[in-house]
Amino acid sequence: MALRGNLRDFTITQLLNLINLASKTGTLVVDGASEQAYISFREGKLAYARIGKEDGNLASLLYKANKITTNQYRAIADRAGQMTDKELGLLLINAGYVTQEDILLNLQGYFTDMVRKLFTWVEGIFRFENEMLPPDDRINIKLDLENIIIEGSHRFRDLEKLQDEVPNLDMALKFTERPLTNVNLSLDEWKVVKFVDPKNTMRQIAETNMLTETEIRRIVYGLLQAGLVELARPADRLVRQYQKMFPTQDKVEQKSLLNKLIGRIRTM
């Protein structure tokens, strides 16, 4: 089975389903807009996952999960040296720091989160490398894909709904005439709200805050549902539209009309 193509034609969920049904062993490599992902499988089951520069080393995962203390983590970092995750895992189990179940559950959660992140990718080139096996120096898992595929299908339907509700990211936002005052906003929502202005398109707001298209759509959809903002035509597009309608070619008069127009836009 040769798997190679574009995420515009195949979703991550469809790819996972093919790998699962064919019981494939190898690595799915996805070149996204700014990151590269490696998702490895053994006989159709998830074995390993990495996106971009996220290392996901065992000591860091266990520390973030509060399975080891700060002092234990520092001691491990000092003593580990060139030790592989497999060797480190055995050392931690023998020392009584963690159990084998702790290690496997945290790795399963981390690798699954990496795949979840891929569900939001709508742009990218993928290929399946049969000869690229999961890395030997990392602990591999063996996780069935069925539940992940079902979750991916639900997320894809949610994404389609978001695209229907917020189809054009080149539109701008403006505050409603009577915005609600008791809305509790998340940190990401505040990042978007502070740029709400007809002169800023949603695409520009997303790029400024390093948000994906899915993330900006989800945030804007929530703000629309809360009655805080509404979609608006970008200010510069309005200027160009009115400029074509000016009945005069006099530059001074055009400038006066433009200033009046800009003032009107700012009050929208």
N, C-alpha and C positions, 0 to 999 in steps of 0.2 A: 504494500500500500504506500504510494508516494503521496506525502502530504506536503504541499507547498502552495502558498498563495497569499491573498490579501484579506485582512480582517473585514473589509467591506463586503466580501463575498461569503466568508465563513466566520461565525461568531466563535468565541472561546468555548461556549457551551457545546456547540456542534462538534468542534474539534475533540473535546473531552469525550463526547459520546462515541465518536469514531474510534478513538484510542481504546476506550473501554470495551466496545464490542469486538474489536480485533485483538484484544489482549496484547497490545504492543509493549515492547521493551525498547527504551531509548529516551531521547530528550526532545521536547518541543521548544524550539528557540523562536522567540518573538521579538522583532526589532520594532519598538514603539517610537513615538515622536521624540522622546528624550531619554528613554531607558531601554535596556535589553533584558528580557526575561528568559530564564532557563527552568523548565518544569520537566522533571525526570520521572519515568515510569518503569515498573517491572511487572510484566504480564498484565498490563492494563490497570495497575493500581498505582496510586501516587506514592512516590518514593522520596522525592526531594524537590525543593523549589527555592529559587533565588531571583530577585529583581534588582537591577541596577547595582549600586555599591553596597546594598544592605548585606552585611556579612552573615548575620544570624548564627554566630558561633554559640556553642552550647553554654559556656559560662555566662555570656550576656543574657541569653534567654532565661536561664534559671534565676539569675539575679533580678531581672525585670519581673519575673513571676513570684518573687519573694520566697523562692525555694532555698536560697542561700543568702546569708547576711552580707553586709558590706565588707566586714573583716574577712569573711571566708572568700568572697570574690577577689579581694585584693591579694590574699594569700595564694589563691589559685593563679592569678595573673602573674605573680612573682615566680611561682614554681613551674608553671606550665611549659614555658619556653616554646619549643617546637613540637609539643605534644599535640597529637591529633584529637579530634572530638571523641573518637572511639576510645582512645587511651584515657582521655580525661573522664569520660563517662564511667569507665570501669574504676578509675581511681576514686571518684566521688561516691560510687556505690559501696566500694570496699571501706571507705572512710566513714560511711554512715551518714553522709550529708544529705543524700537523696536516694530514692528507690528507682528501680528500672522503670516502674510505671510513671513516676514523676517525669523522667526524661522523655519517654515516648509520648505522653500526653501533651507536654509542652511543645515538642517538635511537630506533632500533628496539628496543634493549634496554629503554630507559626506558618507551616507550609500551606495550610488551608487559607490563612489570611492572605498569603502571597497570591494564591489562585483567585481569591475574591477580588483582589486589586486588579487582576487582569480582566475581570468581568466589565470593568468600566472603560477598557480600551476599545475604541471604535476605529482607530487608525493603526496600521502596522503591517509588516510583512512577516509571515511565519514559515517555518520549515520544520519537518520532523527528521531528526538525525538518528537512524537506527543504531549506528555504531557508537553513539555518545551515551555511555552509561552513567548512572548516578556516581558522584565522586566517592572514591574509596575512603578518603580521610574523614568523611562526614558520616554520621549515623543516619542510615536510611530507615524509612518507615514502610508500611504496606497498608495503605488506606484505600478502601473501596471508593469509587467515584460516584456511585449512584446518588447519594445525598447532595454532593457538591453540584452535580449536573442539575438536579431538581432546583436547588437554590439559584443556580445560574439562570435557569429558565425564568424563574420568578423575577430576578433582577433585570433580565432582558425585557420582559413585559413592562416593568416599571420604567425602564429607559425609553421604550417606545412611547409610553404615556407622557413622559417629560418632554420628548421631542415634539409631541402633538401640542402640548400646552405652551411650550416655549420654542417654537420652530426656528426663529431667525435671531441668531446672536448678534447680528448687525443692527438690531433695534436698540434703542436707549431705554432708560427708566426715568420716571419722575414720581415724586411723592403725590399721593392722592390728596384731594382737597381737604378731606377730614381724616387724616391718618389716626389710627388708634394709638393711644398714649400708654397703654398698659401691656404692651407686647414685650415678652422676654426674648431677647435675641442671643444667639450663640456667638462665639468669637468670630467664626467665619461669616455669619450674617452681618455682624458689625463691620467687618472688612469690606463687604459689598455695599452696605448702606452708606458709608461715608463717601462713596464715589457716585451716588445716585445723582444724576444731572443729565439733562438732555444732550449735553455735549459729549458724554461718555457712552459708548456702546457697551453692551454686555460682554462682547468679545474683548474689548479693551480692559474692562474691569477684571475679567478672568485672567488676562495676561499679566496685569499689574499685581494681582494677588497669587499668581502661580496656581490657578485653579484649572482643572480639566473642564472640558465642555459639559460633561455629566455633572460635575460638582457645581458649576455656575448655574446650570439649569435647575438642579435640585434646590439650591438656595433661593433663586429667583421665584421658583414655583411656590415655595413656602411663604415668601414675602407677598406674593400676589394673593395667596389664599388668606393671609392675615389682613389683607386690605391696606397694607402699608404703602405699596407702590403700584404703578400701572405702567404698561408699555407705552413708549412714546417714539415718535420719529426723531432721529438724530438731528441736533441743531444745525450742523454744517450742511446737511442735506436740505433742510428747510431754507437755509440761506441761498444755496445754489438754485433751488426751485424758484424762490422769489426774485433772484437776480435775473433770471431769464424773463420774468414778467415785468421788469421795470420799464415804464413807458418812456424813460429818458435815457440819453447817453451821456448826459452831463455828469462828470465825475464827482463834483461837489454835491449835487443833488442825490446821486447814487449813494454816496457816503452817508448823507443824512438819513436816507431811507433805510440803509443797512443798520445804522445805529438804532433807529426806532424798532427795527425788526429784532435786533439782538436784545433790546430792552424787553420786548414783548416775550421773547423766548425765555428769558431769565425768570419771568413771572409765572411760567407754566407750572 
